[in-house]
Amino acid sequence: MNSGTNPFEDRKTVFAVFLCLVVVMWYSEAFLKDPRPLLQQEPQTTGQQQVPQTPGTTQQQVVSQPQQQVVLNQIQPIAPGTTNTTAPSLSDLTGSGVLKIKSPKYEAELSLLGGRLLHYRLVEHKKELGGEELLDLISTDGKLGYPLGLSWSGISDNDITYTVSGATTGVTRQGDLFTLQKGKELRLILEGSHPQDPRTITKTFVFRPDSNMLGVEARLSEATQDGSKLALSWTTTMTTEELNSSYNPPQVQWLSASNDLERLPLLDLESADDKPDSTKWISIGDKYFAATLTRQEETELSKANYQQNGESYVISLNGDQQIGNFEIYIGPKKYGTLEKLKHELHRTVDLGFFSFLSLPLLTLIHFFYDIMGNYGLAIILLTLLIKTVFLPLNVISFRSMKAMQQLQPEIKALRERVKDPTQLNQEMMALYKKRGVNPMGGCLPMIPVFFGLYTALLNSVDLRHAPFALWITDLSAPENLQMFGIGVPVMLLLMGASMMLQQLLTPSAMDPQQKKIMLMMPVVFTVMFIIFPFPSGLVLYWLVNNTISIVQQAYLRSDKGVHPLRPTVLASVGILGFGWFLTQI
């Protein structure tokens, strides 16, 4: 590039450089992190809070079992304030007795040993695409135990075999299976005591049929004397593949007392300086699913913590010295669903800096899905709508680029006459102003929309396992058409070709060398997206966006004097119709 070239001379150059920087930053964040996680320790704090009364419930005696002696393997404590008690094996947990809860939204299994959640399967989500097995959000190797453990004064309920002292009447029950009906929640009251603590611990679970929000109410018969508090924990184990996922990395999140949201990828624990203190909630999961611990009272704050042992992770939240009323959301991170719940749980959905645009765009995707019944068609329709709405800006941008192209003789003369780069830029900007040319005309408003829709599509759990057409069966995963045993990213190659054609149709004020560099950009992006694949939903959006842009530019370049609105509408109908046709094959 010539030393005197104005950096604002060409809209495509600026956009390409900007996009390249974004990609480089994304690549650095996703792939250049130190993969060695480190145990973070956070001591628990004390404090006094009024103990609320447990609401009365109609109950009936359902089961009673004697205490059982269980042989356990010792593990080391993982943080100050936690316990040196043992983590029962899965066979110990299942052998102590298991209660099963079935609802329209989930299927749960609760062990009487430790009162631990062994399974929590989502009825509306499958583990694998095309499979029948439900997605289970309980994933642990048992090193740090199973979810929903209680601890206080260095003691854990690992060693407590609970008995069920009561349950809500009116819930259908067959043996140890409770079937929840719409509008009727189940309260299971467990009681037990620790061999080293004479106090009785009551652990009440509240299962709701129409919500993934689970209640856990814990109470000691007497308050702790050492100032320690009842703490509830959630345990999970991540595979190496999950921890190193490029576009779905697991993370811990918490909402602070000052209402600031903190996010910490699990692979970044080693270098983390920020740690939970007074929080409204703490959450662990990926961009699609999470477990979030919070207090039942929306205004209550609590000490939170996160801990690690290899690929096993624990998050915990404190209650009070005698009672802890907790709520745990275990399920998909659907913004609309979470927004209806208290505690601002919708903030667990990461929509990025342009969330003010992502939210309405995500709402429109769901609206179009309700009409079309296919998320691929919803993406196409939204993309075409955006291109139509922003057509006036595209016209301004195109005309500005064309005017700059016409100024090339004068710009060339300036470059030959003025050798100082600073003076050259000033005189070129003065020339643009004199001729009424804006080098960035119509371009900037499109960038926030692009990234707003990008984050909306990237973080929408609705696209998980959502089919479009033909071989594209999961819009959240990269697409590959199997040909002779080789996966060919057909839609991605078409996207690269469309980028090349769009580049050729765009008026340019660049010199021949710069044009050659810009023509290489579609090839570079295509190869990069093949090596580091994007979800097919994003590729579909980009392909449709390029296609309709080519139509608009073709008519703007023509001498027919046809306004591009009419061909835009006609082409949009054709593209949407073709997409619908593909879904019927």
C-alpha positions in Angstrom: 0.0 0.0 0.0 1.3 3.5 -0.8 2.4 5.4 2.2 0.1 8.3 1.3 -3.1 6.3 1.1 -5.9 7.6 3.2 -7.1 4.9 5.6 -10.7 6.0 5.0 -10.5 6.0 1.2 -12.3 2.7 0.7 -15.3 1.4 2.7 -14.5 -2.2 1.9 -10.9 -1.8 3.1 -12.0 -0.4 6.4 -14.6 -3.1 6.9 -12.2 -5.8 6.0 -9.5 -4.6 8.3 -12.1 -4.2 11.1 -13.5 -7.7 10.5 -10.0 -9.2 10.4 -9.2 -7.6 13.7 -12.3 -9.1 15.2 -11.4 -12.5 13.8 -7.8 -12.3 15.2 -9.1 -11.3 18.6 -11.6 -14.2 18.5 -8.9 -16.6 17.5 -6.7 -15.4 20.3 -9.4 -15.7 22.9 -10.5 -19.1 21.7 -7.3 -20.9 20.9 -4.3 -19.2 22.5 -5.3 -19.5 26.2 -3.2 -21.5 28.6 -5.2 -24.8 29.0 -4.0 -25.5 32.5 -6.7 -24.5 35.0 -5.9 -23.7 38.6 -7.9 -24.2 41.8 -9.3 -20.9 43.0 -9.9 -20.6 46.7 -12.2 -18.1 48.4 -12.8 -18.2 52.1 -16.4 -17.9 53.3 -17.6 -14.9 55.2 -19.9 -14.6 58.1 -23.0 -12.5 58.8 -26.3 -12.7 60.5 -29.7 -12.6 58.8 -33.2 -13.0 60.2 -34.4 -16.6 59.8 -37.7 -16.7 57.9 -40.4 -19.2 58.8 -40.9 -22.2 56.5 -44.4 -21.9 54.9 -46.8 -24.6 56.0 -47.5 -27.5 53.6 -50.0 -30.3 53.6 -47.9 -33.4 54.0 -48.1 -37.1 54.3 -45.6 -39.8 55.5 -44.3 -41.6 52.4 -41.2 -43.5 53.3 -38.8 -44.3 56.1 -35.5 -46.1 56.0 -32.9 -47.0 58.6 -29.4 -45.3 58.5 -26.9 -47.3 56.5 -23.2 -47.7 57.0 -21.4 -46.8 53.8 -17.7 -47.3 53.1 -16.3 -44.2 51.3 -13.0 -43.1 49.8 -11.4 -40.0 51.3 -10.6 -37.0 49.2 -8.8 -33.8 50.2 -10.6 -30.6 50.9 -10.7 -28.3 48.0 -11.2 -24.9 49.7 -11.2 -23.3 53.1 -14.7 -23.6 54.7 -15.5 -26.8 52.8 -15.4 -30.2 54.3 -13.1 -33.1 54.5 -15.9 -35.6 54.4 -16.2 -38.2 51.6 -17.8 -38.3 48.2 -20.0 -41.4 47.9 -19.8 -43.4 44.7 -22.7 -43.7 42.3 -23.3 -47.2 43.5 -23.5 -46.0 47.1 -25.9 -43.3 46.1 -28.2 -45.5 44.1 -28.1 -48.3 46.7 -29.4 -46.0 49.4 -32.7 -45.5 47.7 -33.7 -43.2 44.8 -36.8 -41.1 44.4 -37.9 -40.3 40.8 -39.7 -37.2 39.8 -41.3 -36.9 36.4 -42.8 -33.7 34.9 -43.7 -32.3 31.5 -40.3 -30.5 31.4 -37.8 -32.8 33.1 -37.2 -36.2 34.7 -35.2 -36.1 37.9 -33.7 -38.7 40.2 -32.9 -37.9 43.9 -30.7 -40.1 46.1 -31.6 -40.4 49.8 -27.9 -40.7 50.6 -26.8 -37.0 50.7 -30.0 -35.8 49.1 -28.1 -35.5 45.8 -29.5 -35.0 42.4 -28.3 -38.0 40.2 -30.1 -37.1 37.0 -31.9 -34.1 35.6 -33.0 -34.9 32.0 -34.7 -32.3 29.8 -37.8 -33.6 28.1 -37.5 -31.1 25.2 -33.8 -31.6 24.5 -32.0 -34.7 23.2 -28.4 -35.5 24.0 -27.4 -36.2 20.4 -28.9 -35.0 17.1 -31.3 -37.7 15.9 -31.1 -39.7 19.1 -33.7 -40.7 21.6 -31.7 -40.2 24.8 -32.7 -37.1 26.7 -30.1 -34.5 27.6 -29.0 -35.0 31.2 -27.6 -31.8 32.8 -26.0 -33.8 35.6 -22.5 -34.6 34.4 -20.0 -35.5 37.1 -17.2 -38.0 37.6 -18.0 -38.1 41.4 -14.7 -36.8 42.5 -16.3 -33.8 44.1 -19.6 -35.5 44.7 -23.0 -34.9 43.0 -25.1 -31.7 42.8 -27.1 -30.1 45.6 -24.8 -31.0 48.5 -25.1 -29.0 51.8 -22.2 -28.1 54.0 -21.7 -26.2 57.3 -19.0 -26.0 60.1 -16.7 -28.2 58.0 -19.4 -30.9 57.7 -21.1 -32.1 54.5 -24.3 -34.1 54.1 -22.4 -36.6 52.0 -22.6 -39.0 55.0 -26.3 -38.5 55.8 -28.8 -41.0 54.6 -32.0 -39.1 54.7 -35.5 -40.3 55.3 -38.6 -38.7 53.7 -40.7 -37.2 56.5 -43.3 -35.8 54.2 -44.5 -34.9 50.8 -47.2 -32.8 49.2 -50.5 -34.6 48.9 -52.4 -34.8 45.6 -49.3 -35.7 43.6 -49.5 -38.9 41.7 -47.2 -41.5 43.2 -46.3 -45.1 42.2 -43.7 -46.5 44.6 -40.8 -44.1 44.4 -42.0 -42.4 41.3 -43.8 -39.0 41.6 -45.6 -37.7 38.5 -46.2 -34.0 38.5 -49.3 -32.5 36.9 -49.7 -29.0 35.6 -50.1 -26.4 38.4 -49.3 -28.9 41.2 -45.8 -28.6 42.7 -44.2 -31.4 44.8 -42.5 -30.6 48.2 -40.3 -33.5 49.4 -39.1 -33.1 53.0 -36.0 -35.1 53.9 -34.6 -35.4 57.4 -31.4 -36.8 58.8 -28.4 -36.1 61.1 -24.7 -36.4 60.7 -22.7 -38.9 62.8 -20.5 -36.0 64.0 -23.3 -33.5 64.6 -26.3 -34.1 66.8 -28.4 -31.5 65.1 -31.2 -32.5 62.7 -30.9 -31.3 59.2 -34.1 -30.8 57.2 -33.7 -30.6 53.4 -36.9 -29.8 51.5 -37.0 -30.0 47.7 -39.6 -28.1 45.7 -40.2 -29.6 42.2 -42.4 -27.5 39.9 -44.1 -29.2 36.9 -44.0 -26.2 34.5 -40.6 -24.7 35.4 -36.9 -25.7 35.6 -36.6 -23.6 38.8 -36.0 -26.0 41.6 -36.3 -25.0 45.3 -34.1 -26.3 48.1 -34.9 -25.2 51.6 -32.3 -26.3 54.2 -32.6 -26.0 58.0 -30.6 -27.0 61.0 -32.4 -27.7 64.3 -29.9 -25.3 65.9 -27.9 -22.5 64.4 -24.1 -23.0 64.0 -22.0 -21.6 66.8 -18.8 -21.0 64.8 -20.3 -18.4 62.5 -20.3 -20.7 59.5 -23.3 -20.8 57.2 -25.3 -23.4 55.3 -23.9 -23.6 51.8 -25.5 -25.3 48.8 -23.2 -26.5 46.0 -23.5 -27.6 42.4 -21.0 -30.0 40.9 -20.1 -30.7 37.3 -17.4 -32.3 35.2 -16.3 -31.0 31.9 -14.5 -33.0 29.2 -11.3 -31.8 27.6 -13.2 -31.3 24.4 -15.9 -29.2 26.1 -13.3 -27.1 27.9 -11.5 -26.3 24.7 -14.6 -25.7 22.6 -13.9 -22.8 20.2 -17.4 -21.3 20.1 -19.1 -22.8 23.1 -16.7 -22.6 26.0 -18.1 -23.3 29.5 -17.9 -20.6 32.0 -18.7 -19.4 35.5 -20.9 -16.3 35.8 -22.1 -14.3 38.8 -24.2 -11.2 39.4 -22.6 -8.9 42.0 -24.2 -6.7 44.6 -23.5 -3.7 42.4 -25.5 -5.5 39.6 -22.4 -6.0 37.5 -22.2 -9.3 35.6 -18.9 -11.2 35.8 -18.0 -13.9 33.3 -15.1 -16.3 33.6 -14.3 -19.1 31.2 -13.3 -22.2 33.1 -9.9 -22.3 31.3 -9.2 -18.8 32.6 -9.4 -19.7 36.3 -5.6 -19.6 36.6 -5.3 -16.0 35.6 -8.5 -14.8 37.2 -8.4 -11.8 39.7 -12.1 -11.3 40.1 -13.8 -13.6 42.6 -17.4 -13.8 43.7 -18.2 -11.8 46.9 -21.7 -10.6 47.7 -23.8 -12.0 44.8 -27.3 -12.4 43.7 -26.5 -15.6 41.9 -23.7 -17.8 40.5 -24.0 -19.9 37.5 -22.0 -22.6 35.6 -22.6 -23.9 32.1 -22.1 -23.1 28.4 -24.0 -20.8 26.0 -27.0 -23.2 25.8 -27.5 -24.7 29.2 -26.6 -23.8 32.8 -27.2 -24.4 36.5 -27.7 -21.2 38.4 -27.8 -21.0 42.2 -29.6 -18.1 43.9 -31.6 -17.3 47.0 -35.4 -17.5 47.1 -35.8 -13.9 48.2 -34.9 -11.7 45.3 -33.3 -9.0 47.4 -31.0 -11.3 49.3 -27.3 -11.3 48.7 -24.9 -14.1 49.5 -21.4 -15.2 49.5 -20.6 -17.4 46.4 -17.6 -19.5 45.5 -16.1 -21.6 42.8 -13.7 -24.5 43.1 -11.9 -26.9 40.9 -10.3 -30.4 41.0 -8.9 -31.4 37.6 -11.9 -31.2 35.2 -14.4 -31.2 38.0 -15.9 -27.9 39.1 -18.1 -26.8 42.1 -20.0 -23.6 42.5 -21.6 -22.8 45.9 -23.8 -20.2 47.5 -24.2 -19.4 51.2 -27.4 -19.3 53.2 -27.6 -18.3 56.9 -26.3 -19.9 60.0 -29.4 -22.0 60.5 -31.4 -21.8 57.3 -30.8 -21.6 53.6 -33.6 -21.0 51.2 -32.2 -21.5 47.7 -33.5 -21.7 44.2 -31.7 -23.4 41.3 -32.4 -23.0 37.7 -31.4 -26.1 35.7 -32.1 -25.8 32.1 -31.8 -24.1 28.7 -30.7 -20.5 28.5 -33.8 -19.2 26.7 -33.9 -15.4 27.1 -37.7 -15.1 27.0 -38.1 -17.8 29.6 -35.4 -16.5 32.0 -36.7 -12.9 31.7 -40.0 -14.0 33.2 -38.2 -15.4 36.3 -36.9 -13.2 39.1 -33.2 -12.6 40.0 -32.4 -11.2 36.5 -31.5 -14.7 35.3 -31.8 -13.6 31.7 -28.5 -12.0 32.1 -26.8 -15.4 31.9 -27.5 -15.2 28.2 -24.5 -13.5 26.6 -25.6 -11.3 23.8 -22.5 -9.2 23.8 -21.9 -5.4 23.4 -24.8 -5.0 20.9 -27.4 -6.8 23.1 -29.7 -3.8 22.6 -29.9 -5.0 18.9 -29.6 -8.7 19.5 -32.7 -8.8 21.7 -35.2 -7.4 19.2 -33.5 -9.5 16.4 -33.8 -12.6 18.5 -37.4 -11.8 19.1 -38.0 -11.4 15.4 -36.4 -14.8 14.7 -38.8 -16.5 17.2 -41.7 -14.6 15.6 -40.8 -15.7 12.1 -40.2 -19.2 13.3 -43.8 -19.3 14.7 -44.9 -18.3 11.2 -42.6 -20.5 9.1 -42.0 -23.5 11.4 -38.4 -23.6 10.4 -35.5 -21.6 12.0 -33.6 -21.7 8.7 -36.5 -19.9 6.9 -36.8 -17.6 9.9 -33.1 -16.6 9.5 -33.6 -16.0 5.7 -36.7 -13.9 6.3 -35.0 -11.8 8.9 -31.9 -11.3 6.8 -34.0 -10.1 3.8 -36.0 -7.8 6.0 -32.9 -6.2 7.4 -31.4 -5.7 3.9 -34.7 -4.1 2.7 -34.9 -1.8 5.7 -31.3 -0.7 5.3 -31.5 -0.4 1.5 -31.3 3.5 1.6 -28.0 3.3 3.5 -26.7 0.8 1.0 -27.7 3.2 -1.8 -25.8 6.0 -0.1 -22.8 3.8 0.4 -22.7 2.6 -3.2 -23.1 6.1 -4.6 -20.3 7.4 -2.2 -18.0 4.6 -3.5 -18.8 5.5 -7.1 -18.1 9.1 -6.5 -14.8 8.3 -4.9 -14.0 6.2 -8.0 -14.7 9.2 -10.2 -12.3 11.3 -8.1 -9.4 9.0 -8.7 -7.7 11.3 -11.3 -7.7 14.2 -8.8 -6.6 11.9 -6.0 -3.7 10.6 -8.1 -2.6 14.2 -8.9 -2.7 15.0 -5.1 -0.5 11.9 -4.4 2.1 13.0 -7.0 2.1 16.6 -5.7 2.0 16.0 -1.9 4.5 13.7 -0.3 3.8 14.2 3.4 1.2 11.6 4.5 -0.4 13.9 7.1 -0.8 16.8 4.6 -2.0 14.4 1.9 -4.8 13.0 4.2 -5.9 16.5 5.1 -6.1 17.6 1.5 -7.9 14.4 0.4 -10.5 14.9 3.2 -10.9 18.5 2.1 -11.5 17.3 -1.5 -14.1 14.8 -0.3 -15.9 17.5 1.6 -15.8 19.9 -1.3 -17.3 17.3 -3.6 -19.8 16.1 -1.0 -18.3 12.6 -0.7 -18.4 10.6 2.5 -15.9 7.8 2.5 -17.9 5.9 5.2 -21.3 6.9 3.9 -23.9 4.3 4.9 -21.4 1.8 6.2 -21.1 2.3 9.9 -24.8 1.7 10.9 -24.6 -1.8 9.3 -21.7 -3.0 11.5 -23.7 -3.0 14.8 -26.6 -4.8 13.1 -24.2 -7.4 11.7 -22.7 -8.2 15.1 -26.1 -7.9 16.9 -27.5 -10.6 14.6 -24.3 -12.5 14.8 -24.5 -12.8 18.7 -28.2 -13.5 18.5 -27.7 -16.5 16.2 -24.6 -17.7 18.0 -26.2 -17.8 21.4 -29.7 -19.0 20.6 -30.4 -22.4 22.2 -33.3 -22.7 19.8 -30.9 -23.3 17.0 -29.4 -26.4 18.7 -30.5 -29.5 16.7 -32.8 -27.2 14.7 -32.9 -28.5 11.0 -33.1 -26.3 7.9 -33.1 -28.5 4.8 -31.3 -31.3 3.0 -28.1 -32.2 4.8 -28.3 -29.1 7.1 -29.8 -30.8 10.1 -28.4 -28.7 12.9 -28.2 -24.9 12.5 -25.9 -24.6 15.6 -23.3 -26.9 14.1 -21.0 -26.7 11.0 -22.6 -28.1 7.8 -20.9 -30.8 5.8 -22.4 -32.7 2.8 -20.9 -36.2 2.7 -19.5 -36.9 -0.7 -17.5 -40.1 -1.2 -16.7 -40.1 2.5 -15.5 -36.5 2.5 -17.4 -33.7 4.3 -17.9 -30.8 1.9 -19.1 -27.5 3.3 -21.2 -26.6 0.3 -23.0 -23.6 1.8 -19.7 -22.2 3.1 -18.1 -22.5 -0.4 -21.1 -20.7 -1.9 -20.7 -18.0 0.7 -17.1 -17.6 -0.4 -18.1 -17.4 -4.0 -20.7 -14.8 -3.2 -18.2 -12.7 -1.3 -15.9 -12.8 -4.4 -18.7 -11.7 -6.7 -19.8 -9.0 -4.3 -16.2 -7.7 -4.2 -16.1 -7.5 -8.0 -19.4 -5.5 -8.2 -18.3 -3.0 -5.5 -16.9 0.3 -6.9 -13.4 0.7 -5.8 -11.0 3.7 -5.5 -8.1 1.4 -4.8 -5.0 1.0 -6.9 -4.5 -2.3 -8.8 -2.3 -3.8 -6.1 -4.9 -3.1 -3.4 -7.6 -4.6 -5.6 -5.7 -7.8 -5.8 -5.3 -7.9 -2.0 -9.0 -7.3 -1.5 -9.9 -10.0 -4.0 -7.9 -12.5 -1.9 -10.0 -11.7 1.2 -13.0 -14.0 0.3 -10.5 -16.8 -0.2 -8.8 -16.1 3.1 -12.2 -16.0 5.0 -13.5 -19.1 3.3 -10.4 -21.1 4.2 -10.4 -19.7 7.7 -14.0 -20.7 8.2 -13.3 -24.2 6.9 -10.4 -24.6 9.4 -12.4 -23.0 12.3 -16.0 -23.8 11.3 -18.9 -21.5 12.0 -22.4 -22.8 12.9 -24.4 -23.3 9.7 -27.1 -20.8 10.9 -24.5 -18.0 10.7 -23.2 -19.2 7.3 -26.8 -19.2 6.1 -27.3 -15.7 7.2 -24.1 -14.5 5.6 -24.9 -16.3 2.3 -28.4 -14.8 2.1 -27.0 -11.4 3.0 -24.4 -11.6 0.2 -26.9 -12.8 -2.3 -29.4 -10.0 -1.8 -26.5 -7.5 -1.7 -25.3 -8.7 -5.1 -28.8 -8.1 -6.6 -28.9 -4.6 -5.2 -25.4 -3.7 -6.4 -26.1 -5.2 -9.9 -29.1 -2.8 -10.3 -27.2 0.1 -8.8 -24.4 -0.4 -11.4 -26.8 -0.7 -14.3 -27.7 2.3 -16.5 -31.4 1.5 -16.5 -32.2 3.9 -13.7 -34.2 1.3 -11.9 -34.4 1.8 -8.1 -33.1 -1.3 -6.3 -36.2 -1.5 -4.0 -38.3 -3.4 -6.6 -35.6 -5.9 -7.5 -34.8 -6.3 -3.8 -38.4 -7.2 -3.1 -38.6 -9.6 -6.1 -35.3 -11.2 -5.3 -36.3 -11.6 -1.6 -39.5 -13.4 -2.6 -37.5 -15.7 -4.9 -34.8 -16.4 -2.2 -37.4 -17.2 0.5 -39.4 -19.3 -2.0 -36.3 -21.3 -2.9 -35.5 -21.8 0.7 -39.0 -23.1 1.4 -38.7 -25.4 -1.6 -35.5 -26.9 -0.2 -37.3 -27.7 3.1 -39.9 -29.7 1.2 -37.4 -32.0 -0.5 
